[in-house]
């Protein structure tokens, strides 16, 4: 018996040893694969360097120069890097470590122009670059890929001169031809990018005159011409042009992402949502004059609020966005405050939360196609109580898409008041009355006023708000059916316009262009007017404002557009939320700017001192 037992033990030990050997072989294979990829990239860089040196001889003879670490005058570099350069002069500045954050939901895709959510946009902002960026202190435009720009006398042509020596992360040169290609690519109807096409429809053409000169020609005047052209994320033609032959591959993809930014995907073709995280590595070929400080940027998908807080407490992520109910308690938590700083502020470009009322479903008008019904719902939505009881005061009422601190907003437009009596009058005019003495509103066809409200299931504050709305609507005889939904499913419902009502939030900017959300032409599949809202008067106001370059006249037109939206209530505008965040104290050089906290500023301005680094050492 003991002999058999000895054989069994020996076999188990042998199996364990074999498993350990296999694991070690796998690790060695991974290292060899990584080394092979690195050697291949280095060989490609050597070939590129030879070509660059040949070109440099001609450029230097002509009095020009190429960007790149070591071959540029120290006093000459894109203005967008000035704040990042100043950060490197801090006494404790160091490179290295990882910046680890969390997403509250998984991403459907990282593929540019196909993606539609703010989380994908955040990742892309580190990989893709544009000609211009806003100065976070002055809000003026400053050069990134562009070294200079000039409008024609009639304002219809905008010419950019780009820095020579720009490169994508795979080592290939970035030129004006890539900028022109990006425009052609997005405007190709076979590419599933209706949102971006709507934004670029003011452009007639984009033409590369040579490697560093690109001309944007506008079909008509546009107030935001500089942002439209200068903010276009540039795609590498050599990488993306293949998808013009196979557009569906691009449209259905999950992670086709390559650019010229300070970070890159280790493999620009293989990221998938089921990985549960997004990880970017430092771009070893970055053209910029200031290297990014972090070796890696990581976003972990942690959908549960409590799990995110626990992960932050354990030091596994560096940023925690707190909910109002926990913010005050956490601020007084000695253990947490020992390693994290609290930030509480209203971002200058804070977006707004809303309930959107779908006016057409399955080709038929819904009850929300009636303006009186929408206005009644806004009167029944006690926004101030939502702010006080759900947000604990860490928000302000939203009146329209325009910030109350913007010239686009008319201060005479105040939040729609909570007024049950006025709501009942409007609903009665629309044919909804209590007919069976049971408190339920019924229309003339005998149909009760009942609707589903789609919301993101993993946001606890949104869930509490929806349940609060359900109760106050019920007291008015309206049945709200909460419909908690996964993020990927919500995006699909939006694309198909398959819902009664939905609550979401839009991001905002210095001056907000509402064309994509509210213009009648944007009710197309995949468009951002996913509630099928159409108002010719509003269309005319939006078109006039977008074509007006005189700021005073344009602001009057935007205020006219706001009046129409205020009266029409295609959304019930809810609130603008304050940012409530805890950030690991090892993250240095955090500053408030005109664009908000510089945590996500690009070029990167924050860093971790060498003695505080914990990753990749």
N, C-alpha and C positions, 0 to 999 in steps of 0.2 A: 504493500500500500504506500509506504513511504517512498519507494522507488518511483511509482507512478506520479506521486505528488511532486517529486523532484523533477521529473520530466516536464510536468505541467508548468512548474515555476520557471524552468529553463526556457520553455517555449514562450512564456509571457515576457520574460526578460529579453529574449531575442527579438520578439515582436516590437517591444518598446525601443530597443536599440535601432532596429530597422526604420521605425517611424522617425526617430530623431535624425538618423542619417538622411532620410528623404526630405525632412524639413530643412536640414542644413544644405542639401543639394539644391532645393528650391530657392533658398536664400542666395546661394552662390550663383545660381542661374539668373536670378533677378539682378544681382550685382553686375554679372557679365553683360546682361541685356542693357542695363543702364550705361555701362562703360562703352558698349558698342554704339549706342545712340549718341553718347557724348562725343566719341571719336568721329562719328559720321558728321555731326554738327560742326566739330572743329575743322574737319577737312573742307566742309562747305564754306566755313568762315575764311579759311585761307584762300580759297578760290575767289571769294568776294573781296577779300583784302587786296589781292593782286589787281583786280579790276578797279577797285576804289583808288588805289595808288596811281594807276594810270590816269584816271579821271582827275585826280587831285593836281597832277602836274599841270594839266590844262587850266584848271580852276584857279590855282595859285598864280599862274602866269597872267590870268585875267583879273587878279585882285580879289578873287572870291575865296571861300574856304568851306570845308565840310564839317558838320557837327560830328562829335564823337569824343569819347573820353581821351583827352590828351592832345587832340589836334585842333582845338579851337582856342581863340583868345579868351582868357578867363572873364573879361569884362563884357563879352558878347554872348548872350544866350536868350532863349525865349522868355518873355516877361512872366509867363505863367509859373516859372520855377523860382522866382525871387523869394517867396516865403519859405519854400523847401530849402533853399540855399541858406537862408538865415538860421533855420533849425539846425543845420550841420555845424554852425558856429557855437552852439551851446556847449558848455564845458563838459557835460555828461553825455553828449550825443554819441550814439553807437549804432552800428548796423547789426542785424541778426534778430533772432527770436521770431515767433509767429504771432499774428494778430488773429485771435479766435473769437468768432461771434456766432450767433444762433439765428436761424430762421424759424418762425412759428409754424411754417408749413413747407411741404416739399415743393420744389419747382417742377413745372411741367416741361420746360425746355430752356436751354441757354442760347439757342440759335438766335442771332440778331435779326431784328425786324419781324420775325415770326412770333417771338415772345411778347407778352403783353402785360406782365406784372412788374411791380416796382422791385421785387426781389431779384429777378433776372437782370433788370436794368442796373442794379447795384453791382452785381458781379461783372457785367459787361463793361462798366465804367473803368475798371482797372485793366481791361484787355484792349478795348477799342479807344481810339483817340480821334479828335476833331481838329479842325483848323484853328479854332478860337476857344477861349474859356473866359468866364466872367472873373474879374478881380473880386475876391471875397470881401475886400475892404471898401472898395469904391463902387462896385457893381459895373464898372466899365469893362468893355471887351478888351482882351489882351491875347497876344499870339501864343499858339501852342505849336501845331505843325506849320502854321503860317508865320512868316517874318514880317509881312506888311500886306496891306489891302487898300483898295481904292475904288470908290464909286465913280461911274461916269456922270457927266453933268446932268443927265435926265434921270439918274437914279435907277435906271433899268439894267445896268450892267455892273457887276461887282467882280473885280479882278484880284486874285490872291497870288502873292509871291511866296513860295514855300521854302523852308530851309533845305539846302542840299544835304545829302548824306543821311537822310531818314531811312530807317529799316523796320521791317516787320520782325516779329519774334523768331521766324524761321530763317532769318538772315537775308531774305530777298529785299531789294530796295523798295521804298515807298515813294511814289512820284505823283505828279498831277494826274497821270493817266489812271491811277487807282481811284482818285476822287471822282473823275468822270465816269469810271466804270460803276462805282457805287450808286450813282444816280440812275444809270441805265438799268442796273440790276433791280433796284427797288421799284422802278417805274414799270418793269415788265409785268404785265397782268397775270402771268403764270405763277409769279412768286406771291405767296400768301402774306402780303404786307399791306393790306388796305389802309391801316392807320397811318403808316409812314407815307403812303402815296397821297393820302388826303393832305398831309402836312406839306408835301413837296409840290402840290399841284400848281402853286404860283410860279414855279420855274418852267421856263420854256426849254432851256438846254444847259448842259454843263460840258465845257470843252477844254481839253488840255492843249495849250499852245506849245508847250515843251515840257521837260521833266519837272520844272519847278513853277510853272505858271498855269493857273486854271481860272477860267472865266465862267461865272454864273450869269446867265441871261434870264431876266424875269419876263413873264408874259404880261404882267401888269404891275403897277406899284404895290408894294407890300411893306407895312410898317415894321415888320420884324425880319426884314431881309437879311440883316447881318447875322441874326441868330439862326435863321433857317439855313443859310449857306455855311456859316462858320461852325454851327453845331452838328453838322452831318458826320456821323461816325464813319470812318473810312475803312472799307473792306479791301483786302488784297485781291487784285484781279486774278493773279496766278493760282490762287487757292479756291476762290468762289466761282470762277467763270464756268467750271465744269457743271455747275448746277443749273445753268441755263439750258443744258441739254437734258437734264433729268430733274426738273423743278419739283416733282412730287417727293423725291428723296430729300430735298432741302426742306420742303414744307412740313414733312412728317418727322423731321429729325429732332433729336433731343439735345445734342451737344456739339454742333458744328461751330466752333468759335476760335478764331485766330485774328490777331491784330498787331498793333505796334506799341501797345501800352507797356507799363512797367512790370506787368505780370502776365502769365500765360497758363493755359491748361497744359499739363504734362503731355497729353495727347489731345490735339484739337478736334478729334473725331469721335472719341469713345466715351465721353461722359454720358451717364444715364441717371434718371431720377432715382432709381432704386438703390443708388449708392448711399443715400441718406446724408450726404455731405457734398460740399463743393470745396475744392482745394486748388488754389492757384500758387504756382511757384514763381520766384523772381525770374524775370526775363533777362538771361545772361547777355543778350545783345542789345539791351535797351539803348536807344540813341540819345536819350535826354542827358543834360549836363549834370543832373543830380540823381544818384542812384537811390532807388526806394530803400527805406530802412529795414523793412521786414523781409525775412527769407521766404516766408509763406503767408498767405491769407487763407483762412479756413472758416467756412460757415457750416455749422452742424445743424441738422434739421431736428428740432426738439419741439414737438407740437404741444405738449402739455405745459401750462404755465408754471405749475409747481415743480415739475422736473427741470425747467430752465433755471428757476431760482436755486434749486439744490445744486445743479451743475455749476452755477456761478459761485455759490458759497464754497464749493470744493476747489475753486480756482481753475476749472476746466474750460471756462469761457471768460472773456475779458469785459464783456458788456452785457448788462441786463436792463431791458426796458421794463420798468415797473408799472403795475396797474395802480390806479389811484388809491384803492383801498389798502394796499400794502405799502405804498410809498412812505407815508408818515411813520409807520412802524419801523420800516427798514432804515429810515434816516436816523432813528434813535437806537438802532441795533449796534452796540459797541463793537462786537466782533466783526460785523460787516464793514463798519466805517473805518476800522483799523486798516483795512486793505483796499477800500474803494471810496471814491469821491461821488457825491450826489450832484446831479444836474437837473435843474427845474427851470424851464424857459419856454416861451412861445416863439417858435421859429419864425423869422421874418417871411419865410415862404411856406408856412404851414398850410397843408391842404385841408380839405373839409370832408366830413362824413355826411351821408345823405341816405334817404330812402327814395328809390327811383320807381316810378309807377309805369308799368308797361302798358302802352296804349293800343297795341295790336298783338294778338296771339293766334297762331295758326291761320293767319290771313283774315281774321275777323276783329273788329274793334272790341276792346274790353270796356268795362265800366269806367276805367281811368282815362278813356279817351274824352270824357266829359270834364271840362275845366272846373266846373262847380264841385265835382267829386274830389278832384285833386286838392282844390283849395280847402274843402271841408276837412280832408285828411290832415292838412297842415295845421288847421285850427284845432284839431283834436290831438295833435302831437305836442305834449307839454315839454318843450325842449329845455326850459329852465329847470324843471324837476329832474329831467334826465341828467343834466349837468350837475345839479346839486346832490342827487341821490346815487347816481351811478358813477359819475366822474368826480364826485366830492369837490366840485368847484374848479378842477384842473382843466378847464376848457372855457370857450366863449361861444355864444350863439353864432351860427353862420346864416347870413341873409341871402347870399348868392354865391356864384363861383368866385367872386372878387373879394379880396381881402379888405376888411374895414379900414386898413391903413393905406389902401391903394387909391389913386386918383380915378380908377375905374369905377369905384363905388360911390353912389350917391348917399350921403348920410341921412337923407330924408327917408330912405328905405330902412325901416327898423324890423326886427324879427317879427314874423307873423305871430300874433298873440294867441295864447290858449283861450279859446272861446267856444264852449260846447253849444251854446244857443245859436251862434252864427253858423256853426257847422251843421246843426240840425236843419236850419232854414235852407242852406244850400243843398243838402241832401234831399229835402222835401221837394225843392224845385226840380231836382234831377230825377224825381219819381220814387225815392226811397222813403218809406214810412213804416211805422209800426202798424201792422194790419191784424195781428192775431192776439194782441194784448199779452204777448210774452216777452216784449222788449226787443225783439229781433227786427231789424229793418229789412223790408222786402220791397222789391220793385213791382211794377205793374204786371209783369209776367209771372209773378209769384216766386221769384228767385231771391233767396236770402243774400244779404251783403256778406259774403265770405271770400277770403282770399288767402293765398299762401305767401309768406315772406321768407325768401331765401337769405341765409346769412352763414358766415364762416363758422363752422361748428367748434373750432378750437380757441376762439377768442371769448374769454369769460365775460368781459365787459359788454361785448356785443350781445351775448346770450342774455345777460341780465336786462339790457335795454329792451330787447325784443319781448321778453316776458312782461316787462313793465308796460310796453305799448299794447300788448295783448289785453292786459287788464283794463287800461283806460279806454281802449276802443270798445271792449265788451260792454262797458257802462253806457256807451252810446249806441248799442245795438248792432255792432259790427264784430264779426268773428275773424280774428287773425289766427291763421294756422302756421305756427313756427315750422320752418323747414331747414334744420341744421344740415350743412352740406360741406363735403370736403372741398379743398381749394381747386383741385383739378376738375372736379365736377362742376363747380361754380363757373369756371372759365368756359366749359362746354355749354352750360346753360346760357351764358351771355352770348356766345357765338350763335346759338340757335334761337335766341330770344324766347326761350321756353320757361317762362316764369310769370307770375302775377306782379310781384314786387320784389325788390332786392335791396339790401343795405350794404353799401360799400363806402370807399373814400377815394377821392382824387387827390393826387399831389398838386402842388401849385408852383408858381414862379414869380419873377419880378413883375412881369406883365402877362396876364393870362389870356391866351387865345382859346376861345370856347368853340371854335369851328367844329372840331372833331366830335365833341360831345353833343352839340345841339343843332347843328345845321342839318337840314332835311336830306342833303345828299349823303350823309353818313349813316343812314339807316341800312346800308348794304350789309351783307353777311360779313361778319368779322369787324364791322365798323364800330366805333365807340358810341354812336347814337343807338344803343341797344334797346331803347324803350320805344322806338318807332315814333318819336316826337317830331311833328312837322308844323312849322309856323312861318308862312312866307314873310310876314312882317319882321320876324326875328332874323330870318335869312338875309334880308336886305340890310338890316342894321349891322350884322356881323360882316357882311361883304364890304360895306362902306367903311367900317372901322379898320378892317385889314388892309384896305387900299389907301388909307389916309396916312400920310407921313407927318403932317403937322400934328404935334402932340396934343395941343389944346383942343383942336377940332376932333381928334381921334378919341380923346377921353370923353367928350360929350356924346359921341356915338356909342362908346362902350356903356355909358350910363343909360342911354336909351335901350340898349340890349338888356341891361340889368332890369329896367322897368318892365319890359315884356316878360322876362323870366319870373319876376316877382309877382306879376299878375297871373301868370299862367301856371306856375308851380309844377313843372314837369317832374321836378324833384321836390321833396320836402327837405329843405336844407337844415341840417341838424347842428353841427358844431365844428369848431377847430380846436384840436386837442393840444395841450402843452406836452412837451417832451419831458418825460420823467425817467431818468436813466442813472444807473450806477456803473462806474467805469473803474477797472482795476487801477490802483494808484501807481503801478509801475509804468503805465502809459504816460509819457511826458509830452509837454508842449501843447496841451489841449487849450484851445482859445475860442472865444465867441467871436463870430464875424457877422457881417451883414447877411450872410447866407446860412447862419446858424453855427452850431458847434463844428469845428474842423476835424472831427473824428474820421469822417469819410472823405476829406479833402484830397483831391488829386491835382498835381503831384502831392505825394504823401509828406505831411509836415510833422507827424507824431513819431515817436520812437520809444525804445526801452533801453535804459542805461545798461551797460554790460553786466554790472553786478546783480541786476534784477531779472535778467533773462532766464527763461525756464525751458524753452523748446530748442531742439536741434543742436544742442551743445555736446 
